[in-house]
């Protein structure tokens, strides 16, 4: 399938920005505070990019299935040597299905690129084992100035209460959402939330 790689021009420099590394580490530590990960845990990282989040979780899990649509981003991930098993799937989960059952799904700064949030949350639920978890980090509602260019942005962040309600309406339990960090840009600070829930 030939589609434009909207992140091709960003991939090589993606990890040069210290705030990206710091954000991934903070989100990973908050995931670990809320979720019990073990060396038997198999997770999906949806929108894995160059692997910043899964890298920060890799010592605490057994396997990660990394899903991303950008060949240039996954190329950087492929070069990394991580302490857990990594299975990279280059596909568009909004259009394709993955027949897999995992212990948990993590995703960071990807959901605002997804048009139909509810459909994706329901798809997550199908891919989870009976007691599986989700951990979703993303932008809180913003004025549209977070992205300096349009790399497939569908939402200017999310209202936390509304987002939590969508997840609960999709059948998830033990839903918790909180602001966990901020991303500082020259013109403004943007809040990042983490939502955790179980099937």
N, C-alpha and C positions, 0 to 999 in steps of 0.2 A: 504494500500500500504506500503510495507516494504522497506524502503530505509535507507541508512546509514546517521546518524545524524553527519555531519562533525563538528558541533560546540559543541557536547556534552561535550568534555573535557574543553571547554572554558567558558561554561555558568556560572558556579558558581563564577568564578573570574572575569567575564566580566566587572562588574561595579567597580571593585577595582582600576582600572586604572583612575586616576584623569583626564588625558588628554581626555579620552573618554567622561567623563561627561562634561568637558569644551567644547569640540568640538560640542556635541549635543546641548548645550545651545546656543553657538554662531550661529550655523546653524538655530536653532529655532528663534532666535531674528532677523536674516536676512530674514527668511521667513515672519515673521510678519511685517517687514519693507516694503516688496514688495507686500504682499497679505493682503486684508482686511478680517480678520477672525471674525466671530460672534458666539454667542451661538447657532445659527441655523446651523452652518457649519458642514457638515458631510464629513470627509476625509478618504481616505485609506492611511495607512502607509505601504508601500511595503518593505518587508525585515525588519520588525519591531523589530526583535531580542528581547531583554529584555525590550524594550519600552523606551529607553533613549530619543529619539526625540519626541515621542508622549507625554511623560511625561512633556517635556518642553513646549509643545503646548496645553496641556490639559485644562488649565484655560481659553483658548481663543476660544475653539470649543465646539460643542454640542455632537458629536459622532465621534468615530474613528473605522474603520474596520481595524484591525491589521492582516497583512498577512505575514506569515513566514513558512519556511519548517522545522525549527528546534524545535522539541518537548521540548528539554532541555531549549532553550531560551524562548519559550512561557510559559513554566512552571513558570519561574521567573516573567514574565509579569502578569500572572494570579494572583499572590500573591499581586500585587500592588493595592492600593485603590486610584483611580484617580477621579477628579471632573467632568469628562465627561463620557459618556457611552462608554464602550469598548466591541467590538465584535471581538473575536479572530478566525481567519480562518487559520488552519494549512494545507496549501496546496502549491503545486508547480505551480505558475502562468505561468511558461514557458510551462507547459504541460496541465494545467487545466484552464477552464474559470470560471469567477464569474459573474453571471447575476445581476449586481448592477449598480446604477447610483448615483454618488456622486458629491459633490461640488469641491473637489480637491484631488490630489494625491501627497503625499510627500514620498520621499525615500532618505535615507542617507547611503552612502558607500555600496550600494547593486549592482548598475549597473555594476560594474567591475566583478561581478560574473555571469553576464548574457551574454550568447554567442551572441544571435541575438538581438542587441540593437533596431534596427528598428522595429522588430516584437513586442517587448515589448512596445515601445512608441505608436505604433498603437493600441495595446490592452488597454493601458492607456486611449487613446482618446475615445475609445468605451465605457469606464466605466464612462466617465465624462458627467455631464449635459451640456447644450448648451453653458453656459458661464463659464464652469469649468476651473480650473487651475492645472498645475503641478509645483512642486518645487523639483528639483533633485540636491542633493549634492553628489559629488564624487571626486575621485582623479584626479588631472591633470596628464598628461603623466609623467611616472617615469621609472626608469631603471630596475624595477623588484625586487628591494630590500625592498619594503615596507612590503611585507609579508615574514615572516621568515619560513613559511611553506605553502604548497599548500592546502588552504581550498576552492577549486573550483574556482580558479582565472582564468578568461577568458581574461582580458585586464589589461595591466600595465598602468592603468589610461587612460585618454582621452585628445586629443588635443581639446581645448575649441572651436575653430572655427569649427572644423569638427563635434563636438558633437552638436553644435547649428544648423548647417546645416541639420543634420539628423532630429532634432526635427522640424525644419521648413518644411522640405520635407514631414513630416508626417502630415502636415496640421495645425500646431500650429501657433498662432500669438503672437505679443507683446513679442517676445523672448528676454530675457536678460540673459547674463551670466557674472559672475565676480568671481574673487578669493576672498573668504570670510574669510579664516583662514588657518593656517598651522598646521600640526601635526609634532611635534618634536620627532624624535627617536634618540638614542645615536649616530648613524652614519650619520644622515641626516635630513633635514626638507622637508616635502612634502606638496605641495599646495593642497587645497581643493576648488573646485568651487561650486557655486550655480547657477543653471539655473532655471528661472521662465518663464512661458509662459501660454497663455490662448487658449482655444479651438476656 
